[in-house]
Amino acid sequence: MKRCLICFCFLLILDGPGYSQAANATRAFYIVLNSLTKNCTVVDRMPHADTPYITVASDAIYKTRSEAEKAMQALTPCIQ
């Protein structure tokens, strides 16, 4: 019985930080450039470094999608 209680407490301790991180996460939007098609898009996840032809067009992180879309119109690689 003691072993079961100790295991249960140990699992609660390990599982606790996972709940707190999800609650504190805020959305972030990025502008990415597809170098093959020369099109920019707004995404809500940071692109992986191993993705070929996809690069981050701007180093800025935007809080809203509309803010990122306005900034995308001013970026020179995104203007066609």
C-alpha positions in Angstrom: 0.0 0.0 0.0 2.9 2.4 0.8 4.5 1.6 -2.5 1.3 2.4 -4.4 0.9 5.7 -2.6 4.6 6.7 -3.2 4.3 5.8 -6.9 1.1 7.9 -7.1 2.7 10.9 -5.5 5.7 10.6 -7.7 3.5 10.6 -10.8 1.7 13.7 -9.6 5.0 15.5 -9.1 6.2 14.6 -12.6 2.9 15.4 -14.3 2.4 18.9 -12.6 4.7 21.0 -14.8 2.9 19.9 -18.0 -0.3 21.4 -16.9 1.2 24.8 -16.0 3.0 25.2 -19.3 -0.1 24.7 -21.4 -1.9 27.4 -19.5 0.8 29.9 -19.9 1.4 29.4 -23.6 0.4 32.3 -25.8 -0.1 32.2 -29.5 2.6 33.6 -31.7 2.6 34.2 -35.5 5.5 34.1 -37.9 6.0 35.1 -41.5 7.6 32.3 -43.6 8.9 32.5 -47.1 8.7 29.6 -49.6 11.8 30.1 -51.7 10.6 28.0 -54.6 7.3 29.8 -55.1 8.4 33.2 -53.6 5.2 33.3 -51.6 5.0 34.5 -48.0 2.4 33.1 -45.6 1.5 33.6 -41.9 1.8 30.6 -39.7 1.2 30.0 -36.0 4.1 27.6 -35.5 7.8 28.1 -35.9 9.0 26.2 -39.0 11.5 23.4 -38.4 15.0 24.1 -39.4 15.2 20.9 -41.5 12.4 22.0 -43.8 13.9 22.7 -47.2 12.8 25.8 -49.1 10.9 27.3 -46.1 12.6 30.1 -44.2 11.5 32.7 -41.7 11.1 35.9 -43.7 11.1 38.2 -40.6 12.8 37.8 -37.2 9.8 39.4 -35.5 7.1 37.5 -33.6 3.6 38.8 -33.8 0.8 38.5 -31.3 -2.1 38.5 -33.7 -2.6 37.2 -37.3 -3.8 40.6 -38.6 -0.6 42.2 -37.2 1.5 39.7 -39.1 -0.4 40.1 -42.3 0.1 43.9 -42.2 3.8 43.4 -41.7 4.0 40.8 -44.5 2.8 43.4 -47.0 5.7 45.7 -46.1 8.5 43.0 -46.3 10.5 43.2 -49.5 10.9 39.4 -50.1 7.1 39.1 -49.9 6.3 41.8 -52.5 5.8 40.3 -55.9 
